Amino acid sequence: MQNAPLPQTSPDTVLFTEEQIRAWSPKRRDFMRMLGLGAGAITVGGLAGCGGANANGAADVLRAQLLADEAFWTSVQGRFTLNPGKLFMNIGTAGSMPRSVVERYNAENIVYAAESQNGYTNFATQRAAMAPGFGVGTDELVISGNTSDGMSKVLLGIPWQAGDVVITTNHEHPGGTVPLGIAVERYGIIVRQVRLPTGEGSVMLNDGTMAEHNAALYGKLFRDEVVAARAAGQRVRAIMWSSPTFLTGIMLPIPEIMKVCKEFNLISICDGAHLPGMMAYNYGDLGVDFMAGAAHKWQCAPGGTGILVVRNRARANAAATLPAYYPVVTSSGSSVAGTFGTRPPRVGGGGTVPWTQRGDYDIAAAMQSIGSMNVPAFNGVAQACADWDSMGRKRIETYVLGLSSYFKERIMEIWGPGALYSPRDAGLLSALTSFNPFFGLDGTRNLIARSTATNATITASPSNALVARLNEQNIIVRNTTTPRISGAGTTQNVFPIRVSTHLWHDPNDVDRLLNAVRVAAVDIVNAAN
Ligand SMILES: Cc1ncc(COP(=O)(O)O)c(C=O)c1O
């Protein structure tokens, strides 16, 4: 694309053909009319970059599938009180409470104030109702403060020994890396990082070789790292990873990573910030030891809430050992006769058991009992989970992943595969999509690689400018700073746009966003050249 003429956003060009427009739902037609974007307004040809114009029709097939159940999803949209003047596509940062949750939360706050109530409870009833939706027992499900709270509790509650190795990735969020860093200083653990590839199709690995971007690749990358550490005489204790990562939305495949944890009897710690409410995962089947997620993001519960899964029994796909763990924040336990100390009561009676005697006591109840808590907020989590269960978690997952696939296929058409930082592979798919909106537009100037920090002559990076431009149009997305493998052993920071597709969106929203991004990207490139 070097020195290729830049596409112009002329009002005479046409983005959609008459045939495509005839296939639109009435809602979509109304929407496009509102934008003044019908036939004769803008064209794919006029805006095409390096992509092929709907070569295999994959996007159109997905769009038709997504719209097949339009009445249901329109009714779902009606459950939310979102500002209708804005298009919110950054659920990865913050969700929005449905009306049922807001109303319950507000009403309970009023009662709590009127009756001067306290929050001393371990939410056993609420957790019992929620646990089946996550495939775990009540004794394995904790309502936490958020993902960071869950990750801190997990990482600082494991009795690490100096020299223990935790394998993680170079795409982790501070919610995980900061407590892990504290464990490095406090216990002398060693962290090894797997450098993650980014992109669609064939991707470059850290050794400079190319590989197909699919789920099996991650089984190999993590296994290779364990084997390399052991060969160097190190004691590998755990793997900590994000599914999906916050930078590119790659769903690091839990089953593949769990195979490695099982083979080497490692502790599995999943930063699942985006999992609750997005994916219908059964954590009991997955066998993961710890999954710290948010409830305030995709699960659309009140702010300051999370879902924390702590395995408390043997599971087919889990490592053989139930890892030793000390709850770092708890006020629950029975006193031990004749000595100072409290211990958790043995499940089924028979006195207390030591904290390390995992599986014999209710770990979730112990972790949940931390003094007086925000009952209206945590009841809001229970309400949001009940809503999701009644809509069907699998149905939601299928829809939001369908939207994500549709989005990715459109990017393939308009920009081409080189623009995509999130792979299309079904085993790596999440409802986050990360891409380079300047791909194919920027000639030799590589706008996506510019940052304010590295290029003082530009007041704001093009990626930031694009997010701001969309914001002005009431479209809310974010960008990320992503280390991308650029050669053997080297990375370069890039700044893709990250978009969340959730249950209140439909394909029209994706189209609207894509139009806005493309026009803004072309303008920014034209202004810079
Ligand atoms: C992967 C990941 N981990 C952790 C967090 C922190 O989330 P929370 O605000 O729930 O602590 C985020 C937030 O976006 C995230 O994306």
The ligand as a Tripos MOL2 file, in Angstrom:
@<TRIPOS>MOLECULE
LIG
   16    16     1     0     0
SMALL
NO_CHARGES

@<TRIPOS>ATOM
      1 C1         -7.8710   -8.4760   31.9710 C.3       1 LIG1
      2 C2         -8.2460   -7.5010   33.0490 C.ar      1 LIG1
      3 N1         -7.9080   -7.7710   34.3060 N.ar      1 LIG1
      4 C3         -8.2330   -6.9570   35.3270 C.ar      1 LIG1
      5 C4         -8.9370   -5.8080   35.1000 C.ar      1 LIG1
      6 C5         -9.3170   -4.9530   36.2700 C.3       1 LIG1
      7 O1        -10.7030   -5.0550   36.4280 O.3       1 LIG1
      8 P1        -11.4500   -4.5820   37.7310 P.3       1 LIG1
      9 O2        -11.7790   -3.1440   37.5480 O.co2     1 LIG1
     10 O3        -12.6770   -5.4300   37.7720 O.co2     1 LIG1
     11 O4        -10.5630   -4.8070   38.8770 O.co2     1 LIG1
     12 C6         -9.3070   -5.4620   33.8090 C.ar      1 LIG1
     13 C7        -10.0390   -4.2110   33.5450 C.2       1 LIG1
     14 O5        -10.3510   -3.8340   32.4670 O.2       1 LIG1
     15 C8         -8.9610   -6.3350   32.7470 C.ar      1 LIG1
     16 O6         -9.3000   -6.0660   31.4960 O.3       1 LIG1
@<TRIPOS>BOND
     1     1     2 1
     2     2     3 ar
     3     2    15 ar
     4     3     4 ar
     5     4     5 ar
     6     5     6 1
     7     5    12 ar
     8     6     7 1
     9     7     8 1
    10     8     9 2
    11     8    10 1
    12     8    11 1
    13    12    13 1
    14    12    15 ar
    15    13    14 2
    16    15    16 1
@<TRIPOS>SUBSTRUCTURE
     1 LIG1         1 GROUP 0 **** ****
